[in-house]
Amino acid sequence: MSTGAGVTGVPAGRVSPDFTAVAADDQLVSMLGALLTVALLVAVAVLIVSATAWAIATAAGSWQGAARARAGVLVSLAGAALTGGALAWTNWLLDTGAHL
């Protein structure tokens, strides 16, 4: 009864995104890589500034400044993790989709 075809008539195992459908797919890939690089650089810069501000505020006894700087450190770490994980997650999804 099964012919090996998917629901829409596409043969099983042949479902994957068509990146050639985009006119400038090479430029798109390089642009996404550049955006990820910029996002990681900004996250590292914010981490350095926030960690420095946290140290200075703690040494000066400013608990409000230390709390805000600590929040900046946590936000920059989360941003770096999300940015770094976005590429890995996308590649995993594309690889999983190619094997369905």
C-alpha positions as CSV (number, residue, x, y, z in Angstrom):
1,M,0.0,0.0,0.0
2,S,2.9,2.4,0.7
3,T,4.7,3.6,-2.4
4,G,7.4,5.5,-0.5
5,A,5.9,8.8,-1.4
6,G,5.1,11.5,1.2
7,V,1.8,13.1,1.8
8,T,2.2,15.6,-1.1
9,G,3.6,13.1,-3.5
10,V,7.2,13.9,-2.8
11,P,9.3,10.8,-2.5
12,A,10.2,10.0,1.2
13,G,13.7,11.2,2.2
14,R,13.7,13.9,-0.4
15,V,12.2,16.7,1.7
16,S,14.7,19.6,2.3
17,P,14.7,23.3,1.9
18,D,15.5,24.7,-1.5
19,F,18.2,27.4,-1.0
20,T,18.6,27.8,-4.7
21,A,15.1,29.4,-4.8
22,V,16.6,32.6,-3.4
23,A,18.2,34.7,-6.1
24,A,21.3,35.7,-4.1
25,D,21.7,32.7,-1.8
26,D,25.5,33.1,-1.6
27,Q,25.1,36.7,-0.5
28,L,22.4,35.7,2.0
29,V,24.6,33.1,3.6
30,S,27.6,35.6,3.9
31,M,25.2,38.2,5.3
32,L,23.9,35.9,7.9
33,G,27.4,34.9,8.9
34,A,28.3,38.6,9.2
35,L,25.3,39.3,11.4
36,L,26.1,36.4,13.7
37,T,29.7,37.7,14.0
38,V,28.5,41.2,14.8
39,A,26.0,39.9,17.4
40,L,28.7,37.9,19.1
41,L,31.2,40.8,19.1
42,V,28.5,43.1,20.6
43,A,27.7,40.5,23.3
44,V,31.4,40.2,24.2
45,A,31.8,44.0,24.3
46,V,28.7,44.3,26.6
47,L,30.0,41.6,28.8
48,I,33.4,43.4,29.2
49,V,31.7,46.7,30.0
50,S,29.2,45.2,32.4
51,A,31.8,43.1,34.2
52,T,34.0,46.2,34.6
53,A,31.0,48.3,35.9
54,W,30.0,45.5,38.2
55,A,33.5,45.4,39.7
56,I,33.7,49.2,40.1
57,A,30.2,49.5,41.6
58,T,30.9,46.7,44.0
59,A,34.1,48.3,45.1
60,A,32.4,51.7,45.5
61,G,29.6,50.1,47.6
62,S,26.8,51.0,45.1
63,W,24.5,48.0,45.4
64,Q,22.1,49.4,42.7
65,G,24.9,49.9,40.2
66,A,26.2,46.4,41.0
67,A,22.8,44.9,40.5
68,R,22.3,46.6,37.1
69,A,25.8,45.7,36.0
70,R,25.2,42.1,37.0
71,A,22.0,42.1,35.0
72,G,24.0,43.4,32.0
73,V,26.5,40.5,32.4
74,L,23.6,37.9,32.5
75,V,21.9,39.5,29.5
76,S,25.1,39.5,27.5
77,L,25.8,35.9,28.3
78,A,22.3,34.9,27.3
79,G,22.6,36.9,24.1
80,A,25.9,35.2,23.3
81,A,24.5,31.8,24.0
82,L,21.4,32.4,21.9
83,T,23.4,33.8,19.0
84,G,25.9,30.9,19.1
85,G,23.2,28.4,19.5
86,A,21.1,29.8,16.7
87,L,23.4,28.5,14.0
88,A,23.8,25.1,15.6
89,W,20.1,24.8,16.0
90,T,19.4,25.8,12.4
91,N,21.9,23.3,11.1
92,W,20.4,20.6,13.3
93,L,16.9,21.3,12.0
94,L,18.1,21.3,8.4
95,D,19.9,18.0,8.9
96,T,16.9,16.5,10.6
97,G,14.6,17.7,7.9
98,A,16.8,16.2,5.2
99,H,16.5,12.8,6.9
100,L,12.7,12.8,7.3
